[in-house]
Amino acid sequence: MRSWGVPAHISMDKGESTSFDAAGFLKNLTHRPGVYRMLGTGQELLYVGKAKDLKKRVSSYFRSRLPSPRIRAMVAQIVTMEVTVTHTEAEALLLENSLIKAHRPRYNVLLRDDKSYPYIFVSQGEDYPKIGFHRGPRKAMGRYFGPYPSAQAVRDTLSTLQRLFRVRQCEDSFFANRSRPCLQYQIKRCTAPCVGYIEAREYGEDIARAIRFLEGHSDDLIAELVADMERASAELAFERAARYRDQIDTLRQISERQYVTTDGAGDIDLVALARSGNHACAQVFSIRGGHNLGNKALYPRIPSDMEADEAMQAFLEQYYLDRETPAEIIATPAPCDPEVLAQVLTQQATRKVAVSSTVRGQRARWLAMAMQNATQALQAREANRLTTERRLEALQEVLELAQTPGRIECFDISHTRGESTVASCVVFGSEGAIKSDYRRFNIEGITPGDDYAAMHQALTRRYTRLKSEDAQLPDILLIDGGRGQVHEAERVLEELQISDVAVVGITKGEGRKPELDTLTLSRRQAPVRLPSHHLALHLVQQIRDEAHRFAVSGHRQRRTKSRTTSPLQTIPGLGPKRRQSLLKHFGGQRGVARAGVEELAKVPGVSRHLAEQIYEHFHGDAG
């Protein structure tokens, strides 16, 4: 146990007895600050609390009338109590927080989200630095911007940076082994420094501008780009001037959307806690340099009878201790002991941190907006939480994700011996299936029956479009298949420089028994088999089955259409078997139409004369 001053441990263990000698325990208890721990049968840790005056605080639990059934039930289970005396209440707060996170007592407020903040990382010491997503220890040489409230906020900013400045976001290993530009260049999200399409000096200017954008100097950056645009126009470099114009327009739109303060405020977090029965939602809005970086919804476990100020105090302690903290935290409802929390956070940050709740003007309006968001998020969660949320949380635990996934996309391939191959994409969120986002892909130009190539094509088309449109990306990419399909998905995501998306494959069990289905995770070599009753397995199977249904129905529609309207049917001497051979060999009618005479003649049963007829049928009108 960590030592805070000179710890003094007091324990009254009654052995097998379920009663607790409260009078004897309190008789020897000090009035100094510290932490107390309530333990039940088998040394189960029931509750951890801190106190400015240990004796006064612990005595409150043994009055004749306790304030709530929860506290009465907790006290009735006490077999042993222990205390650790500290020098100050601030030290007690730190010790309490570490014990709660380490042991997760049943009766404490518990915050599931205990991961580090995500950052944007800009590398240094390279001719062509990269910008990318970062979570974890900040050890690499470079600059870190953030913290951001969620991974989605980082993705949105990275997408904006690519659209504005076209700087690379690929891994160094990918960058160093390119012989031609990747898809990012084709969709105008990169200037292809990997193959020398841009000089290091000009690329450095783009990086410098991206950094100024991340620093919040949008107004200065706009003024600089206006001057560059006018200079390019004077030099008759109209293409370059048009690019500057587009950057200026985008920057102005972003600044108008993100700007939230006019009083010179710097780094602020707005925290609002809404509660309904046993459920709660905390909304955290992050403002950095007067710009809104986004918000994050968290769902702590808070006892329904806990006072609002105590609940907020406990949430703020767990959320901010051991994390980077802004200069000011504005919370509603007000925490019960903001002075001690501010003192501890100031020591942690080595600069002044203020914790307040009474604000006016613009800050009051933003705090009210945070509370409105918290209330609405809680209502939406409660409406769908009984089934979907439990399954998503179970899947989060299995995949060890930083937060509950909000969007899952699943792909499946369907064909009949290579004919009319169709890939499906179904989308699920916290409220279940999002059918408006379902998509199908007619697969062309691959070897018939090559499911890996079909999956690669579908994923490339899907996520190239999402990237080019700056659309929402999934938290989990679910693939109907094993290690090979997962590898294809990883290749596509790397090519498109999409990070922080968990890739999961699901493989049917022996005899197609659902209880024998296994999961293939990108970060683990061995497949994972969950118990047949596991909620995460039920969710994955539900989504997989929906993707399969959607793919099969699309394949059948395409196959029926191709068989009833195919031009191949009008070619003399080309019967059903030869048509089937052609479609299978070339992966569909389009492949047949693109083939030359020599390629057509290689198909079993197709003579050179028939090959010439087929070719003439598709190309007879060409000049």
C-alpha positions in Angstrom: 0.0 0.0 0.0 1.2 3.5 -0.8 2.3 5.5 2.2 0.8 8.9 2.9 2.7 10.4 5.8 2.7 7.8 8.6 -0.1 5.4 8.0 -1.9 4.1 11.0 -4.0 0.9 10.4 -6.8 0.0 12.7 -8.7 -3.2 12.3 -11.4 -4.9 14.4 -11.8 -8.4 12.9 -14.6 -10.4 14.4 -13.6 -13.7 12.6 -16.7 -15.7 11.5 -19.1 -13.3 13.2 -21.3 -11.2 10.9 -21.6 -8.5 13.6 -19.2 -5.6 14.0 -18.2 -3.9 17.2 -18.7 -0.3 16.0 -18.4 1.2 19.5 -15.1 -0.4 20.1 -13.8 0.6 16.7 -14.9 4.2 17.1 -13.4 4.5 20.6 -9.9 4.1 19.1 -10.5 6.2 16.0 -8.7 9.5 15.3 -10.0 12.8 14.2 -7.3 13.2 11.6 -7.9 12.9 7.8 -7.6 9.6 6.1 -9.2 6.7 4.2 -11.6 4.1 5.6 -12.4 0.7 4.1 -15.4 -1.4 4.9 -14.9 -5.2 4.4 -17.5 -8.0 4.4 -17.4 -11.7 4.8 -14.3 -13.2 3.2 -12.5 -9.8 3.3 -14.7 -8.6 0.4 -14.1 -4.8 0.0 -17.6 -3.2 0.2 -16.7 0.5 0.2 -13.8 2.9 0.3 -14.3 6.5 1.5 -12.2 9.5 2.5 -12.7 11.9 5.4 -11.4 15.2 6.7 -12.3 13.9 10.2 -12.2 10.1 10.3 -14.0 9.7 13.5 -16.8 12.1 12.6 -17.3 10.6 9.2 -17.2 6.9 10.2 -19.5 7.6 13.2 -22.2 8.8 10.8 -22.7 5.2 9.5 -23.6 3.9 12.9 -26.5 6.2 13.8 -29.9 4.8 14.8 -31.4 6.1 11.5 -29.4 5.8 8.3 -30.4 7.9 5.3 -31.0 5.2 2.7 -31.7 1.4 2.2 -28.4 1.2 0.3 -26.3 2.4 3.3 -28.3 0.2 5.7 -27.6 -2.8 3.5 -23.9 -1.9 3.3 -23.4 -1.4 7.0 -25.2 -4.6 7.8 -22.6 -6.5 5.9 -19.5 -5.0 7.6 -17.3 -7.6 9.3 -14.1 -5.6 9.4 -13.1 -1.9 9.0 -9.6 -0.5 8.3 -8.4 3.0 8.1 -5.2 4.7 6.8 -4.4 8.1 8.4 -3.0 10.8 6.1 -1.5 14.2 6.6 -4.1 16.0 4.5 -7.5 15.5 3.0 -5.8 15.9 -0.4 -3.6 12.9 0.3 -6.7 10.9 1.4 -8.4 11.8 -1.9 -5.5 10.3 -3.9 -5.4 7.2 -1.9 -9.1 6.7 -2.1 -9.1 7.0 -5.8 -6.3 4.5 -6.3 -8.1 2.0 -4.1 -11.3 2.4 -5.9 -9.7 1.9 -9.3 -7.7 -1.1 -8.0 -10.5 -3.0 -6.2 -13.8 -1.6 -7.7 -15.9 -1.9 -4.5 -19.5 -2.8 -4.9 -20.9 0.3 -3.2 -18.7 3.0 -4.7 -19.3 5.1 -7.8 -17.6 3.2 -10.6 -16.5 4.7 -13.9 -16.0 2.1 -16.6 -14.0 4.4 -18.9 -10.6 4.4 -17.3 -8.5 4.6 -20.5 -6.0 7.3 -21.4 -7.1 10.2 -23.6 -6.5 10.1 -27.3 -4.1 12.6 -28.9 -3.0 13.7 -32.3 0.7 13.1 -32.8 3.0 15.0 -35.2 6.4 13.3 -35.6 9.7 15.3 -35.7 13.2 14.7 -37.1 12.0 13.5 -40.6 12.0 15.1 -44.0 8.3 14.1 -44.3 6.7 14.0 -40.8 3.5 12.1 -40.2 0.4 13.1 -38.3 -1.6 10.4 -36.7 -3.8 9.0 -33.9 -2.1 8.3 -30.6 -3.2 6.8 -27.3 -1.0 5.7 -24.4 2.5 6.8 -23.1 3.9 9.8 -25.0 7.4 8.5 -25.6 8.1 9.1 -29.3 9.8 12.3 -30.4 7.3 14.8 -31.7 4.4 17.0 -30.6 1.2 15.8 -29.1 -2.1 17.8 -29.4 -5.1 17.2 -27.2 -6.3 15.5 -25.2 -9.5 14.9 -27.2 -12.6 13.7 -25.5 -13.0 10.6 -27.8 -11.5 8.7 -30.6 -14.1 10.0 -33.0 -13.1 13.6 -32.2 -9.5 12.7 -33.2 -10.7 11.0 -36.4 -12.8 14.0 -37.4 -9.8 16.3 -36.8 -7.4 14.0 -38.7 -9.9 13.9 -41.6 -10.0 17.7 -41.6 -6.2 17.9 -41.7 -6.0 15.5 -44.6 -8.6 17.5 -46.5 -6.9 20.8 -45.8 -3.2 20.1 -45.9 -2.9 16.6 -47.5 -0.2 15.5 -45.1 0.6 11.8 -44.7 -0.9 9.7 -41.9 0.5 6.4 -42.8 2.9 4.3 -40.7 6.6 4.7 -41.4 7.0 1.1 -42.6 4.2 1.6 -45.1 5.7 5.0 -46.2 9.2 3.6 -46.7 8.2 0.7 -49.0 6.0 2.5 -51.6 6.9 2.4 -55.3 3.7 4.2 -56.4 1.2 6.5 -54.8 -1.5 4.9 -52.6 -5.2 5.6 -52.7 -4.8 8.7 -50.5 -3.2 10.5 -53.4 -5.9 9.4 -55.8 -8.7 10.9 -53.6 -6.7 14.0 -52.9 -5.9 13.4 -49.3 -2.1 13.2 -49.7 0.6 14.8 -51.9 2.5 11.4 -52.2 5.7 12.3 -50.5 6.5 8.6 -50.4 7.4 8.7 -54.1 8.7 12.3 -54.3 5.7 14.0 -55.8 6.3 16.9 -53.4 9.5 18.5 -52.2 10.4 18.4 -48.5 10.4 22.2 -48.2 6.8 22.5 -49.6 5.7 19.5 -47.5 7.2 21.2 -44.4 5.0 24.2 -45.1 2.0 22.0 -45.1 3.0 20.4 -41.8 3.7 23.8 -40.2 0.2 25.0 -41.2 -1.4 21.8 -39.9 0.4 22.5 -36.5 -0.8 26.0 -36.4 -4.4 24.8 -37.1 -4.0 22.3 -34.2 -2.7 25.1 -32.0 -5.9 27.0 -32.6 -4.3 29.8 -34.7 -7.0 29.6 -37.4 -7.4 33.3 -37.9 -3.6 33.9 -38.4 -3.5 30.9 -40.8 -6.4 32.2 -42.8 -4.7 35.6 -43.2 -1.5 33.8 -44.3 -3.4 31.7 -46.9 -5.2 34.8 -48.2 -1.8 36.4 -48.9 -0.5 33.2 -50.5 -3.7 33.0 -52.7 -3.2 36.6 -53.9 0.4 35.9 -54.6 -0.4 32.8 -56.6 -3.0 34.6 -58.6 -0.5 37.4 -59.5 1.9 34.7 -60.7 -0.9 33.2 -62.8 -0.7 29.9 -60.8 -4.4 29.5 -60.7 -4.5 25.9 -59.7 -2.4 26.7 -56.6 -4.5 29.7 -55.9 -7.7 27.6 -56.1 -6.3 25.2 -53.5 -5.5 28.1 -51.2 -9.1 29.3 -51.7 -10.6 26.0 -50.8 -8.4 25.8 -47.7 -9.6 29.3 -46.6 -13.2 28.4 -47.1 -12.9 25.2 -45.1 -11.0 26.9 -42.3 -13.6 29.6 -42.0 -16.4 27.0 -41.8 -14.6 25.0 -39.2 -13.8 28.2 -37.1 -17.4 29.3 -37.2 -18.6 25.8 -36.1 -16.0 25.3 -33.4 -15.6 28.8 -31.9 -17.5 29.0 -28.6 -16.0 31.7 -26.5 -15.4 35.5 -26.8 -13.9 36.1 -23.3 -10.4 34.9 -24.0 -11.0 31.6 -22.2 -8.4 29.0 -22.7 -8.7 25.3 -21.8 -12.0 24.4 -20.1 -14.0 21.2 -19.6 -17.7 21.4 -19.1 -19.1 18.5 -17.1 -22.8 17.7 -16.7 -24.3 14.7 -14.8 -27.9 13.6 -15.5 -29.5 10.8 -13.5 -32.5 8.6 -13.7 -33.0 5.9 -11.1 -29.9 3.7 -11.1 -28.6 5.1 -14.3 -26.5 8.2 -15.0 -24.9 9.9 -17.9 -22.0 12.4 -17.7 -21.3 14.6 -20.7 -17.8 16.1 -20.9 -17.3 18.9 -23.4 -13.7 19.8 -24.1 -12.8 23.4 -25.1 -9.2 24.2 -25.9 -8.0 27.6 -26.9 -11.6 28.8 -27.3 -12.6 26.0 -29.7 -14.9 23.1 -29.1 -13.0 19.8 -29.6 -16.1 17.7 -29.1 -17.9 15.9 -26.3 -18.0 12.5 -24.8 -20.7 10.6 -23.0 -19.8 8.4 -20.1 -22.1 6.2 -18.0 -20.8 5.8 -14.5 -22.4 3.4 -12.0 -23.9 5.6 -9.3 -26.2 4.5 -6.5 -29.6 6.0 -6.9 -29.8 7.3 -3.3 -26.4 9.1 -3.5 -26.7 12.8 -3.2 -26.0 14.8 -6.4 -23.0 16.7 -5.1 -21.4 13.5 -3.8 -22.0 11.7 -7.2 -20.4 14.6 -9.1 -17.5 14.7 -6.7 -16.8 11.0 -7.1 -17.1 11.2 -10.9 -14.7 14.1 -11.2 -12.2 12.4 -8.9 -12.2 9.2 -10.9 -12.2 10.9 -14.3 -9.5 13.5 -13.8 -7.0 12.0 -11.3 -4.0 10.5 -13.1 -5.0 12.3 -16.3 -4.1 15.5 -18.0 -6.4 18.2 -16.7 -7.5 21.6 -18.3 -7.0 24.9 -16.5 -10.7 25.0 -15.5 -13.5 22.5 -14.9 -17.0 23.7 -14.7 -19.5 21.1 -13.4 -23.2 20.8 -12.8 -24.4 19.8 -10.3 -21.7 21.2 -8.1 -19.3 18.7 -6.4 -19.4 18.5 -2.6 -15.8 19.4 -2.1 -14.4 21.4 -5.0 -11.6 23.0 -3.1 -9.9 19.8 -2.2 -10.3 18.4 -5.7 -8.9 21.6 -7.2 -5.9 21.4 -4.8 -5.1 17.8 -5.8 -5.5 18.5 -9.5 -3.3 21.6 -9.2 -0.6 19.5 -7.6 -1.0 16.9 -10.3 -0.8 19.4 -13.2 1.9 21.6 -11.6 -0.2 24.6 -12.5 -3.4 26.1 -11.2 -6.6 24.2 -11.9 -10.0 25.7 -10.9 -13.1 23.7 -10.2 -16.4 25.7 -10.3 -20.1 25.4 -10.9 -21.5 29.0 -10.5 -21.0 30.7 -13.9 -22.8 33.3 -15.9 -23.2 34.5 -19.5 -21.8 32.3 -22.2 -20.3 29.7 -19.9 -23.7 29.2 -18.2 -25.3 28.7 -21.6 -22.7 26.1 -22.6 -23.1 24.4 -19.2 -26.8 24.2 -19.8 -26.2 22.7 -23.3 -24.0 20.1 -21.7 -26.8 19.2 -19.2 -29.3 19.0 -22.1 -26.9 16.6 -24.0 -26.5 14.5 -20.9 -30.3 14.3 -20.3 -31.0 13.4 -23.9 -28.2 10.8 -24.1 -29.5 9.2 -20.9 -33.0 9.0 -22.3 -31.8 7.4 -25.5 -29.6 4.9 -23.7 -32.4 3.8 -21.4 -34.7 3.3 -24.3 -32.5 0.6 -25.8 -30.1 -0.4 -23.1 -31.8 -3.6 -21.9 -30.5 -5.8 -24.8 -28.2 -3.9 -27.2 -26.2 -2.0 -24.6 -25.5 -5.1 -22.5 -24.3 -6.9 -25.6 -22.1 -4.0 -26.7 -20.5 -3.7 -23.3 -19.8 -7.4 -23.3 -18.2 -7.1 -26.7 -16.2 -4.1 -25.4 -14.8 -6.2 -22.6 -13.9 -9.1 -25.0 -12.1 -6.8 -27.4 -10.6 -4.6 -24.6 -11.8 -1.4 -26.2 -11.3 2.0 -24.6 -15.1 2.7 -24.8 -18.3 1.1 -25.7 -18.5 0.7 -29.5 -21.0 3.0 -31.1 -20.9 1.7 -34.7 -20.2 -1.8 -36.0 -20.0 -2.6 -39.8 -20.1 -6.2 -40.9 -19.2 -7.6 -44.4 -20.1 -10.9 -46.0 -19.7 -12.4 -49.5 -22.3 -14.4 -51.5 -22.0 -16.1 -54.9 -22.8 -19.4 -56.7 -19.6 -21.0 -57.8 -18.2 -17.5 -58.5 -21.2 -16.2 -60.4 -22.8 -12.9 -59.6 -20.6 -12.2 -56.5 -22.2 -9.7 -54.1 -20.7 -8.3 -50.9 -22.9 -6.9 -48.2 -22.3 -4.3 -45.6 -24.7 -4.0 -42.6 -24.4 -1.4 -39.9 -25.4 -1.7 -36.2 -25.3 1.0 -33.5 -26.4 1.4 -29.9 -30.0 1.3 -31.1 -29.6 -1.8 -33.2 -29.6 -2.1 -37.0 -29.1 1.1 -39.0 -30.7 -0.1 -42.2 -30.4 3.3 -44.0 -26.6 2.7 -44.0 -26.7 -0.8 -45.5 -24.8 -1.2 -48.7 -24.2 -3.9 -51.4 -21.3 -4.2 -53.8 -21.4 -6.0 -57.1 -17.9 -7.6 -57.3 -16.2 -7.5 -60.7 -12.8 -8.2 -62.2 -11.7 -11.0 -59.8 -11.0 -14.7 -60.2 -14.4 -16.3 -59.7 -14.8 -17.7 -56.2 -11.9 -15.8 -54.8 -13.5 -14.6 -51.5 -10.3 -12.8 -50.4 -10.2 -10.7 -53.5 -14.0 -10.0 -53.2 -13.6 -8.9 -49.6 -10.6 -6.7 -50.5 -12.6 -5.0 -53.3 -15.7 -4.4 -51.2 -13.7 -3.0 -48.2 -11.6 -0.8 -50.5 -14.7 0.6 -52.2 -16.5 1.1 -49.0 -13.8 2.9 -47.0 -12.4 4.8 -49.9 -15.8 6.4 -50.2 -16.2 7.0 -46.5 -12.7 8.6 -46.4 -13.4 10.8 -49.4 -16.8 11.9 -48.0 -15.4 12.3 -44.4 -18.2 10.0 -43.3 -18.3 8.2 -40.0 -16.1 5.2 -39.7 -16.9 2.2 -37.5 -15.4 1.3 -34.2 -15.5 -2.4 -35.0 -15.1 -4.0 -38.5 -16.7 -7.4 -38.4 -15.8 -9.9 -41.1 -17.6 -13.2 -41.8 -14.4 -15.4 -42.0 -11.2 -16.3 -40.3 -7.6 -15.1 -40.3 -7.3 -14.7 -44.1 -10.3 -12.4 -44.3 -9.1 -10.4 -41.2 -5.7 -10.0 -42.9 -7.4 -8.6 -46.0 -9.3 -6.1 -43.9 -6.1 -5.0 -42.1 -4.4 -4.5 -45.5 -7.2 -2.2 -46.7 -7.3 -0.2 -43.5 -3.5 0.3 -43.7 -3.7 1.3 -47.3 -6.4 3.9 -46.4 -4.6 4.9 -43.2 -7.6 4.2 -41.0 -6.5 3.5 -37.4 -8.2 2.6 -34.1 -10.8 0.3 -35.8 -11.0 -3.1 -34.2 -11.1 -5.9 -36.8 -12.9 -9.1 -35.8 -13.6 -12.2 -37.9 -16.3 -14.8 -37.0 -15.9 -18.3 -38.2 -18.8 -20.8 -38.3 -18.3 -23.8 -36.0 -18.1 -27.5 -37.0 -21.4 -28.6 -38.4 -22.4 -24.9 -38.6 -23.4 -25.1 -34.9 -23.7 -21.5 -33.5 -22.3 -22.5 -30.1 -19.0 -23.5 -31.8 -18.5 -20.2 -33.6 -15.0 -18.7 -33.0 -13.7 -15.1 -33.1 -10.5 -14.1 -34.8 -9.1 -10.8 -33.3 -6.5 -8.8 -35.2 -4.4 -8.4 -32.0 -4.4 -12.1 -31.0 -3.0 -15.1 -32.8 -5.2 -17.8 -31.3 -8.9 -17.7 -32.1 -11.3 -16.9 -29.2 -14.3 -19.2 -28.4 -16.9 -17.6 -26.1 -19.5 -19.5 -24.1 -22.7 -20.2 -26.0 -24.6 -17.9 -23.6 -22.2 -15.0 -23.9 -23.9 -11.7 -24.8 -21.0 -10.6 -27.0 -21.3 -13.8 -29.0 -25.0 -13.3 -29.4 -24.5 -9.8 -30.8 -21.8 -10.8 -33.2 -23.9 -13.7 -34.5 -26.9 -11.5 -34.9 -24.9 -9.0 -37.0 -23.2 -11.7 -39.0 -26.5 -13.4 -39.8 -28.0 -10.1 -40.9 -25.0 -9.5 -43.2 -25.3 -13.0 -44.6 -29.1 -12.5 -45.3 -28.5 -9.2 -47.0 -25.6 -10.6 -49.1 -27.6 -13.7 -50.2 -30.7 -11.7 -51.1 -28.5 -9.3 -53.2 -26.7 -12.2 -54.9 -30.0 -13.9 -55.8 -31.4 -10.7 -57.3 -28.3 -10.2 -59.3 -28.1 -13.8 -60.5 -31.7 -13.8 -61.5 -31.3 -10.6 -63.4 -28.2 -11.7 -65.2 -29.8 -15.0 -66.2 -32.9 -13.5 -67.5 -31.4 -10.5 -69.4 -27.9 -11.7 -70.2 -26.7 -10.8 -73.8 -24.9 -14.1 -73.8 -28.2 -15.8 -74.3 -28.5 -14.3 -77.8 -25.2 -15.6 -79.1 -25.7 -18.7 -81.4 -23.9 -21.8 -80.2 -23.5 -20.6 -76.6 -25.7 -22.8 -74.4 -26.3 -22.7 -70.7 -23.2 -24.8 -69.8 -20.8 -22.7 -71.8 -22.4 -19.5 -70.5 -21.9 -20.8 -67.0 -18.3 -21.6 -67.7 -17.6 -18.1 -69.1 -19.3 -16.4 -66.2 -17.4 -18.5 -63.7 -14.1 -18.0 -65.5 -14.3 -14.3 -65.8 -16.3 -13.5 -62.6 -19.4 -12.2 -64.4 -20.7 -10.7 -67.6 -18.5 -7.6 -67.4 -15.4 -9.8 -67.2 -16.6 -11.6 -70.3 -17.2 -8.4 -72.2 -13.7 -7.1 -71.3 -11.9 -10.3 -72.4 -10.1 -10.7 -75.7 -10.4 -13.5 -78.2 -7.4 -15.3 -76.9 -8.6 -15.2 -73.3 -12.1 -16.3 -74.4 -10.7 -19.3 -76.3 -9.0 -20.6 -73.2 -12.3 -21.3 -71.5 -13.2 -25.1 -71.7 -15.8 -25.7 -74.4 -15.2 -22.4 -76.2 -13.6 -22.7 -79.7 -11.8 -19.9 -81.4 -14.7 -19.4 -83.7 -17.1 -19.1 -80.8 -14.7 -16.8 -79.0 -14.6 -14.5 -82.1 -18.4 -14.5 -82.1 -18.5 -13.6 -78.4 -16.0 -10.8 -78.9 -17.8 -9.5 -81.9 -21.0 -9.5 -80.0 -19.6 -7.0 -77.4 -17.3 -5.0 -79.6 -18.9 -5.2 -83.0 -20.0 -1.5 -82.9 -16.6 -0.2 -82.0 -14.8 1.9 -84.6 
